[in-house]
Amino acid sequence: MKFNLLPILTLTFLLSSCHNKDEKFCSCMDKSKEVNELSEKIWQNEGSTKDSLRLKKLIASKNQICEEYASKNGEELMLLRADCN
């Protein structure tokens, strides 16, 4: 009996590629978390002028990274977010 691995390998590849982690979205989530944490620090009057300038740069960076996800609906975003954990 000859055992052919090609169909098994192909199926494994296809199944594993269905749930690929979107690294760019995960970076977007990480950057958003940084923005939120620094914003909270500033709103609690615990931030400095340097923090405010850093926040401005972080927001610009986040907007650039997250731009392609702005048009996605909530359900799509939740699925992407689940893959980042």
MMTF fields as JSON, N, C-alpha, C and O atoms, coordinates in Angstrom:
{
  "mmtfVersion": "1.0.0",
  "mmtfProducer": "UNKNOWN",
  "numBonds": 339,
  "numAtoms": 340,
  "numGroups": 85,
  "numChains": 1,
  "numModels": 1,
  "chainsPerModel": [1],
  "groupsPerChain": [85],
  "chainIdList": ["A"],
  "bondAtomList": [4, 2, 8, 6, 12, 10, 16, 14, 20, 18, 24, 22, 28, 26, 32, 30, 36, 34, 40, 38, 44, 42, 48, 46, 52, 50, 56, 54, 60, 58, 64, 62, 68, 66, 72, 70, 76, 74, 80, 78, 84, 82, 88, 86, 92, 90, 96, 94, 100, 98, 104, 102, 108, 106, 112, 110, 116, 114, 120, 118, 124, 122, 128, 126, 132, 130, 136, 134, 140, 138, 144, 142, 148, 146, 152, 150, 156, 154, 160, 158, 164, 162, 168, 166, 172, 170, 176, 174, 180, 178, 184, 182, 188, 186, 192, 190, 196, 194, 200, 198, 204, 202, 208, 206, 212, 210, 216, 214, 220, 218, 224, 222, 228, 226, 232, 230, 236, 234, 240, 238, 244, 242, 248, 246, 252, 250, 256, 254, 260, 258, 264, 262, 268, 266, 272, 270, 276, 274, 280, 278, 284, 282, 288, 286, 292, 290, 296, 294, 300, 298, 304, 302, 308, 306, 312, 310, 316, 314, 320, 318, 324, 322, 328, 326, 332, 330, 336, 334],
  "bondOrderList": [1, 1, 1, 1, 1, 1, 1, 1, 1, 1, 1, 1, 1, 1, 1, 1, 1, 1, 1, 1, 1, 1, 1, 1, 1, 1, 1, 1, 1, 1, 1, 1, 1, 1, 1, 1, 1, 1, 1, 1, 1, 1, 1, 1, 1, 1, 1, 1, 1, 1, 1, 1, 1, 1, 1, 1, 1, 1, 1, 1, 1, 1, 1, 1, 1, 1, 1, 1, 1, 1, 1, 1, 1, 1, 1, 1, 1, 1, 1, 1, 1, 1, 1, 1],
  "groupList": [{"groupName": "MET", "atomNameList": ["N", "CA", "C", "O"], "elementList": ["N", "C", "C", "O"], "formalChargeList": [0, 0, 0, 0], "bondAtomList": [1, 0, 2, 1, 3, 2], "bondOrderList": [1, 1, 2], "singleLetterCode": "M", "chemCompType": "L-PEPTIDE LINKING"}, {"groupName": "LYS", "atomNameList": ["N", "CA", "C", "O"], "elementList": ["N", "C", "C", "O"], "formalChargeList": [0, 0, 0, 0], "bondAtomList": [1, 0, 2, 1, 3, 2], "bondOrderList": [1, 1, 2], "singleLetterCode": "K", "chemCompType": "L-PEPTIDE LINKING"}, {"groupName": "PHE", "atomNameList": ["N", "CA", "C", "O"], "elementList": ["N", "C", "C", "O"], "formalChargeList": [0, 0, 0, 0], "bondAtomList": [1, 0, 2, 1, 3, 2], "bondOrderList": [1, 1, 2], "singleLetterCode": "F", "chemCompType": "L-PEPTIDE LINKING"}, {"groupName": "ASN", "atomNameList": ["N", "CA", "C", "O"], "elementList": ["N", "C", "C", "O"], "formalChargeList": [0, 0, 0, 0], "bondAtomList": [1, 0, 2, 1, 3, 2], "bondOrderList": [1, 1, 2], "singleLetterCode": "N", "chemCompType": "L-PEPTIDE LINKING"}, {"groupName": "LEU", "atomNameList": ["N", "CA", "C", "O"], "elementList": ["N", "C", "C", "O"], "formalChargeList": [0, 0, 0, 0], "bondAtomList": [1, 0, 2, 1, 3, 2], "bondOrderList": [1, 1, 2], "singleLetterCode": "L", "chemCompType": "L-PEPTIDE LINKING"}, {"groupName": "PRO", "atomNameList": ["N", "CA", "C", "O"], "elementList": ["N", "C", "C", "O"], "formalChargeList": [0, 0, 0, 0], "bondAtomList": [1, 0, 2, 1, 3, 2], "bondOrderList": [1, 1, 2], "singleLetterCode": "P", "chemCompType": "L-PEPTIDE LINKING"}, {"groupName": "ILE", "atomNameList": ["N", "CA", "C", "O"], "elementList": ["N", "C", "C", "O"], "formalChargeList": [0, 0, 0, 0], "bondAtomList": [1, 0, 2, 1, 3, 2], "bondOrderList": [1, 1, 2], "singleLetterCode": "I", "chemCompType": "L-PEPTIDE LINKING"}, {"groupName": "THR", "atomNameList": ["N", "CA", "C", "O"], "elementList": ["N", "C", "C", "O"], "formalChargeList": [0, 0, 0, 0], "bondAtomList": [1, 0, 2, 1, 3, 2], "bondOrderList": [1, 1, 2], "singleLetterCode": "T", "chemCompType": "L-PEPTIDE LINKING"}, {"groupName": "SER", "atomNameList": ["N", "CA", "C", "O"], "elementList": ["N", "C", "C", "O"], "formalChargeList": [0, 0, 0, 0], "bondAtomList": [1, 0, 2, 1, 3, 2], "bondOrderList": [1, 1, 2], "singleLetterCode": "S", "chemCompType": "L-PEPTIDE LINKING"}, {"groupName": "CYS", "atomNameList": ["N", "CA", "C", "O"], "elementList": ["N", "C", "C", "O"], "formalChargeList": [0, 0, 0, 0], "bondAtomList": [1, 0, 2, 1, 3, 2], "bondOrderList": [1, 1, 2], "singleLetterCode": "C", "chemCompType": "L-PEPTIDE LINKING"}, {"groupName": "HIS", "atomNameList": ["N", "CA", "C", "O"], "elementList": ["N", "C", "C", "O"], "formalChargeList": [0, 0, 0, 0], "bondAtomList": [1, 0, 2, 1, 3, 2], "bondOrderList": [1, 1, 2], "singleLetterCode": "H", "chemCompType": "L-PEPTIDE LINKING"}, {"groupName": "ASP", "atomNameList": ["N", "CA", "C", "O"], "elementList": ["N", "C", "C", "O"], "formalChargeList": [0, 0, 0, 0], "bondAtomList": [1, 0, 2, 1, 3, 2], "bondOrderList": [1, 1, 2], "singleLetterCode": "D", "chemCompType": "L-PEPTIDE LINKING"}, {"groupName": "GLU", "atomNameList": ["N", "CA", "C", "O"], "elementList": ["N", "C", "C", "O"], "formalChargeList": [0, 0, 0, 0], "bondAtomList": [1, 0, 2, 1, 3, 2], "bondOrderList": [1, 1, 2], "singleLetterCode": "E", "chemCompType": "L-PEPTIDE LINKING"}, {"groupName": "VAL", "atomNameList": ["N", "CA", "C", "O"], "elementList": ["N", "C", "C", "O"], "formalChargeList": [0, 0, 0, 0], "bondAtomList": [1, 0, 2, 1, 3, 2], "bondOrderList": [1, 1, 2], "singleLetterCode": "V", "chemCompType": "L-PEPTIDE LINKING"}, {"groupName": "TRP", "atomNameList": ["N", "CA", "C", "O"], "elementList": ["N", "C", "C", "O"], "formalChargeList": [0, 0, 0, 0], "bondAtomList": [1, 0, 2, 1, 3, 2], "bondOrderList": [1, 1, 2], "singleLetterCode": "W", "chemCompType": "L-PEPTIDE LINKING"}, {"groupName": "GLN", "atomNameList": ["N", "CA", "C", "O"], "elementList": ["N", "C", "C", "O"], "formalChargeList": [0, 0, 0, 0], "bondAtomList": [1, 0, 2, 1, 3, 2], "bondOrderList": [1, 1, 2], "singleLetterCode": "Q", "chemCompType": "L-PEPTIDE LINKING"}, {"groupName": "GLY", "atomNameList": ["N", "CA", "C", "O"], "elementList": ["N", "C", "C", "O"], "formalChargeList": [0, 0, 0, 0], "bondAtomList": [1, 0, 2, 1, 3, 2], "bondOrderList": [1, 1, 2], "singleLetterCode": "G", "chemCompType": "PEPTIDE LINKING"}, {"groupName": "ARG", "atomNameList": ["N", "CA", "C", "O"], "elementList": ["N", "C", "C", "O"], "formalChargeList": [0, 0, 0, 0], "bondAtomList": [1, 0, 2, 1, 3, 2], "bondOrderList": [1, 1, 2], "singleLetterCode": "R", "chemCompType": "L-PEPTIDE LINKING"}, {"groupName": "ALA", "atomNameList": ["N", "CA", "C", "O"], "elementList": ["N", "C", "C", "O"], "formalChargeList": [0, 0, 0, 0], "bondAtomList": [1, 0, 2, 1, 3, 2], "bondOrderList": [1, 1, 2], "singleLetterCode": "A", "chemCompType": "L-PEPTIDE LINKING"}, {"groupName": "TYR", "atomNameList": ["N", "CA", "C", "O"], "elementList": ["N", "C", "C", "O"], "formalChargeList": [0, 0, 0, 0], "bondAtomList": [1, 0, 2, 1, 3, 2], "bondOrderList": [1, 1, 2], "singleLetterCode": "Y", "chemCompType": "L-PEPTIDE LINKING"}],
  "groupTypeList": [0, 1, 2, 3, 4, 4, 5, 6, 4, 7, 4, 7, 2, 4, 4, 8, 8, 9, 10, 3, 1, 11, 12, 1, 2, 9, 8, 9, 0, 11, 1, 8, 1, 12, 13, 3, 12, 4, 8, 12, 1, 6, 14, 15, 3, 12, 16, 8, 7, 1, 11, 8, 4, 17, 4, 1, 1, 4, 6, 18, 8, 1, 3, 15, 6, 9, 12, 12, 19, 18, 8, 1, 3, 16, 12, 12, 4, 0, 4, 4, 17, 18, 11, 9, 3],
  "groupIdList": [1, 2, 3, 4, 5, 6, 7, 8, 9, 10, 11, 12, 13, 14, 15, 16, 17, 18, 19, 20, 21, 22, 23, 24, 25, 26, 27, 28, 29, 30, 31, 32, 33, 34, 35, 36, 37, 38, 39, 40, 41, 42, 43, 44, 45, 46, 47, 48, 49, 50, 51, 52, 53, 54, 55, 56, 57, 58, 59, 60, 61, 62, 63, 64, 65, 66, 67, 68, 69, 70, 71, 72, 73, 74, 75, 76, 77, 78, 79, 80, 81, 82, 83, 84, 85],
  "secStructList": [7, 7, 7, 7, 7, 2, 2, 2, 2, 2, 2, 2, 2, 2, 2, 2, 2, 6, 6, 7, 7, 7, 2, 2, 2, 2, 2, 2, 2, 2, 2, 2, 2, 2, 2, 2, 2, 2, 2, 2, 2, 2, 2, 6, 6, 7, 7, 7, 2, 2, 2, 2, 2, 2, 2, 2, 2, 2, 2, 2, 2, 2, 2, 2, 2, 2, 4, 4, 4, 6, 6, 1, 7, 2, 2, 2, 2, 2, 2, 2, 2, 2, 2, 2, 7],
  "xCoordList": [0.84, 0.0, 0.895, 1.706, 0.735, 1.53, 0.758, -0.406, 1.404, 0.782, 1.228, 2.425, 0.285, 0.604, 0.417, -0.693, 1.479, 1.441, 0.944, 0.545, 0.969, 0.599, -0.802, -0.951, -1.838, -3.167, -3.237, -3.916, -2.539, -2.548, -1.827, -2.309, -0.688, 0.058, -0.719, -0.723, -1.367, -2.157, -3.313, -3.558, -4.009, -5.127, -4.65, -5.29, -3.546, -2.988, -2.634, -2.924, -2.008, -1.64, -2.875, -2.896, -3.887, -5.098, -5.807, -6.267, -5.895, -6.554, -5.781, -6.375, -4.467, -3.674, -3.668, -3.499, -3.849, -3.837, -5.171, -5.257, -6.195, -7.507, -7.505, -8.242, -6.697, -6.691, -5.326, -4.782, -4.785, -3.507, -3.687, -4.663, -2.752, -2.742, -2.361, -1.353, -3.157, -2.89, -1.959, -2.406, -0.663, 0.344, 0.154, 0.391, -0.274, -0.46, -1.618, -1.543, -2.684, -3.8, -3.369, -3.747, -2.579, -2.094, -1.218, -1.262, -0.425, 0.37, -0.541, -0.27, -1.616, -2.613, -3.197, -3.345, -3.523, -4.084, -3.071, -3.427, -1.822, -0.773, -0.591, -0.472, -0.571, -0.389, -1.591, -1.427, -2.783, -3.989, -3.927, -4.324, -3.435, -3.298, -2.315, -2.566, -1.199, -0.225, -0.87, -0.69, -1.626, -2.299, -3.268, -3.305, -4.045, -5.014, -4.336, -4.789, -3.262, -2.553, -1.949, -2.044, -1.326, -0.725, -1.801, -1.621, -2.908, -4.025, -4.557, -4.817, -4.714, -5.202, -4.248, -4.685, -2.962, -1.961, -2.09, -2.036, -2.259, -2.373, -3.679, -3.681, -4.786, -6.083, -6.089, -6.842, -5.269, -5.178, -4.206, -3.868, -3.77, -2.822, -1.502, -0.854, -1.117, 0.152, 1.167, 2.287, 0.773, 1.646, 2.391, 2.002, 3.475, 4.29, 4.078, 3.352, 4.725, 4.695, 5.301, 4.83, 6.334, 6.982, 5.982, 5.967, 5.154, 4.129, 3.109, 2.666, 2.742, 1.779, 2.336, 1.623, 3.603, 4.241, 4.355, 4.166, 4.666, 4.754, 3.387, 3.286, 2.338, 0.983, 0.614, 0.008, 0.974, 0.676, 1.335, 0.715, 2.583, 3.293, 2.687, 2.566, 2.309, 1.69, 0.37, 0.089, -0.424, -1.714, -1.498, -2.206, -0.538, -0.247, 0.211, -0.201, 1.056, 1.539, 0.397, 0.292, -0.454, -1.611, -2.532, -2.983, -2.814, -3.7, -3.156, -3.913, -1.86, -1.236, -1.317, -1.658, -1.004, -1.016, -2.435, -2.65, -3.394, -4.771, -5.665, -6.836, -5.137, -5.942, -6.779, -7.955, -6.191, -6.92, -8.031, -8.848, -8.069, -9.09, -10.277, -11.255, -10.194, -11.244, -12.583, -13.635, -12.561, -13.805, -14.37, -15.426, -13.691, -14.174, -15.268, -15.27, -16.199, -17.276, -16.811, -15.753, -17.603, -17.235, -16.978, -16.057, -17.787, -17.622, -16.271, -15.581, -15.905, -14.612, -13.464, -12.497, -13.582, -12.538, -12.411, -11.305, -13.537, -13.508, -12.818, -12.081, -13.05, -12.386, -10.881, -10.083, -10.507, -9.077, -8.441, -7.322, -9.162, -8.638, -8.44, -7.459, -9.361, -9.26, -7.996, -7.403, -7.589, -6.38, -5.109, -4.056, -5.189, -4.004, -3.66, -2.512, -4.607, -4.375, -3.61, -3.342],
  "yCoordList": [-1.167, 0.0, 1.243, 1.441, 2.044, 3.26, 4.434, 4.663, 5.151, 6.263, 7.572, 7.851, 8.365, 9.614, 10.789, 11.026, 11.509, 12.627, 13.945, 14.858, 14.035, 15.288, 15.766, 16.935, 14.925, 15.418, 15.866, 16.84, 15.156, 15.518, 16.841, 17.694, 17.017, 18.264, 19.442, 20.533, 19.22, 20.274, 20.687, 21.878, 19.725, 20.012, 20.75, 21.705, 20.315, 20.96, 22.41, 23.305, 22.636, 23.993, 24.869, 26.006, 24.359, 25.14, 25.481, 26.608, 24.531, 24.784, 25.773, 26.61, 25.677, 26.6, 28.01, 28.979, 28.139, 29.465, 30.189, 31.391, 29.48, 30.116, 31.113, 32.098, 30.868, 31.736, 32.353, 32.28, 32.954, 33.63, 34.884, 35.618, 35.114, 36.296, 37.499, 37.466, 38.543, 39.771, 40.631, 41.369, 40.525, 41.223, 42.736, 43.409, 43.269, 44.716, 45.155, 46.2, 44.359, 44.7, 44.604, 45.436, 43.588, 43.44, 44.632, 45.092, 45.13, 46.343, 47.54, 48.391, 47.596, 48.656, 48.597, 49.627, 47.405, 47.239, 47.651, 48.312, 47.261, 47.63, 49.146, 49.727, 49.771, 51.224, 51.928, 52.932, 51.41, 51.989, 51.888, 52.814, 50.78, 50.599, 51.626, 52.202, 51.854, 52.856, 54.242, 54.981, 54.582, 55.884, 56.006, 57.038, 54.962, 55.002, 55.166, 55.949, 54.436, 54.509, 55.891, 56.448, 56.442, 57.762, 58.836, 59.796, 58.686, 59.634, 59.633, 60.687, 58.441, 58.321, 59.014, 59.712, 58.821, 59.454, 60.979, 61.658, 61.502, 62.947, 63.457, 64.495, 62.744, 63.159, 63.134, 63.879, 62.295, 62.23, 63.289, 63.282, 64.188, 65.246, 64.696, 65.316, 63.548, 62.941, 62.999, 62.505, 63.598, 63.673, 64.984, 65.981, 64.956, 66.156, 66.704, 66.126, 67.816, 68.375, 67.381, 67.246, 66.693, 65.67, 64.557, 64.056, 64.175, 63.152, 63.633, 62.857, 64.889, 65.446, 65.421, 65.093, 65.767, 65.722, 64.286, 64.014, 63.376, 61.964, 61.431, 60.638, 61.874, 61.442, 61.876, 61.113, 63.078, 63.588, 62.705, 62.388, 62.309, 61.438, 60.034, 59.419, 59.537, 58.211, 58.162, 57.189, 59.197, 59.249, 59.251, 58.554, 60.021, 60.054, 58.682, 58.222, 58.035, 56.698, 55.69, 54.865, 55.757, 54.849, 55.039, 54.064, 56.287, 56.57, 55.99, 55.479, 56.071, 55.536, 54.004, 53.415, 53.373, 51.912, 51.362, 50.333, 52.047, 51.543, 51.994, 51.618, 52.779, 53.385, 52.376, 52.625, 51.252, 50.296, 49.556, 48.88, 49.676, 48.989, 49.886, 49.428, 51.151, 52.117, 51.767, 52.087, 51.124, 50.82, 49.434, 49.061, 48.683, 47.35, 47.467, 48.39, 46.508, 46.541, 45.91, 45.283, 46.083, 45.621, 44.13, 43.693, 43.344, 41.889, 41.47, 40.618, 42.071, 41.77, 42.136, 41.386, 43.287, 43.752, 42.836, 42.578, 42.355, 41.453, 40.136, 39.582, 39.638, 38.41, 38.63, 37.79, 39.77, 40.079, 40.226, 39.77, 40.863, 41.082, 39.758, 39.59, 38.831, 37.53, 36.786, 36.058, 36.964, 36.311, 36.921, 36.283, 38.138, 38.803, 38.299, 38.411, 37.769, 37.315, 36.021, 35.519],
  "zCoordList": [0.0, 0.0, 0.0, 0.904, -0.998, -1.126, -0.512, -0.842, 0.361, 1.068, 0.427, 0.353, -0.031, -0.709, 0.26, 0.737, 0.547, 1.488, 0.876, 1.599, -0.429, -1.078, -0.7, -0.344, -0.758, -0.379, 1.091, 1.416, 1.961, 3.377, 3.597, 4.343, 2.959, 3.095, 2.514, 3.085, 1.39, 0.762, 1.667, 1.861, 2.209, 3.103, 4.358, 4.799, 4.92, 6.104, 5.805, 6.599, 4.658, 4.261, 4.094, 4.564, 3.439, 3.21, 4.519, 4.7, 5.413, 6.687, 7.548, 8.228, 7.518, 8.334, 7.756, 8.497, 6.454, 5.846, 6.007, 5.755, 6.418, 6.597, 7.751, 7.719, 8.753, 9.928, 10.164, 11.266, 9.137, 9.3, 10.133, 9.978, 11.0, 11.842, 10.978, 10.274, 11.034, 10.29, 11.142, 12.019, 10.87, 11.68, 11.659, 12.663, 10.518, 10.428, 11.327, 11.974, 11.366, 12.245, 13.708, 14.532, 14.016, 15.395, 15.783, 16.924, 14.836, 15.09, 15.315, 16.163, 14.554, 14.717, 16.126, 16.784, 16.582, 17.926, 18.997, 19.973, 18.813, 19.771, 19.831, 20.91, 18.665, 18.609, 19.244, 19.937, 19.014, 19.622, 21.139, 21.845, 21.628, 23.075, 23.65, 24.708, 22.954, 23.402, 23.465, 24.433, 22.409, 22.365, 23.545, 24.215, 23.796, 24.899, 26.251, 27.085, 26.468, 27.753, 27.977, 29.071, 26.932, 27.073, 27.21, 27.959, 26.504, 26.638, 28.063, 28.644, 28.613, 29.989, 30.964, 31.878, 30.764, 31.623, 31.563, 32.588, 30.352, 30.173, 30.786, 31.448, 30.574, 31.123, 32.641, 33.269, 33.232, 34.694, 35.246, 36.43, 34.367, 34.725, 35.252, 36.095, 34.759, 35.149, 34.01, 34.141, 32.905, 31.745, 31.678, 32.285, 30.925, 30.742, 29.326, 28.516, 29.061, 27.706, 26.73, 25.601, 27.162, 26.325, 25.985, 24.86, 26.956, 26.709, 25.683, 24.837, 25.752, 24.792, 23.377, 22.428, 23.237, 21.92, 21.418, 20.232, 22.331, 21.969, 21.541, 20.605, 22.234, 21.89, 20.478, 19.726, 20.129, 18.784, 17.724, 16.709, 17.953, 17.013, 16.991, 15.932, 18.165, 18.251, 17.486, 16.787, 17.618, 16.918, 15.409, 14.682, 14.937, 13.501, 13.022, 11.957, 13.802, 13.452, 13.449, 12.541, 14.463, 14.552, 13.362, 12.76, 13.019, 11.889, 10.592, 9.767, 10.417, 9.21, 9.181, 8.156, 10.302, 10.371, 10.242, 9.602, 10.848, 10.927, 9.773, 9.718, 8.871, 7.814, 7.026, 6.761, 6.654, 5.814, 6.559, 5.933, 7.877, 8.662, 9.001, 9.591, 8.632, 8.978, 8.328, 8.882, 7.177, 6.475, 6.81, 6.3, 7.646, 8.016, 9.073, 9.888, 9.043, 10.04, 11.347, 11.41, 12.369, 13.706, 13.788, 14.479, 13.086, 13.132, 12.543, 13.102, 11.416, 10.799, 11.741, 11.879, 12.382, 13.282, 14.512, 14.988, 15.013, 16.156, 15.798, 16.614, 14.597, 14.147, 14.028, 14.445, 13.452, 13.336, 14.709, 14.943, 15.603, 16.96, 17.699, 18.423, 17.518, 18.186, 17.757, 18.553, 16.516, 16.014, 16.591, 16.568, 17.105, 17.648, 19.06, 19.489, 19.756, 21.134, 21.201, 22.293]
}
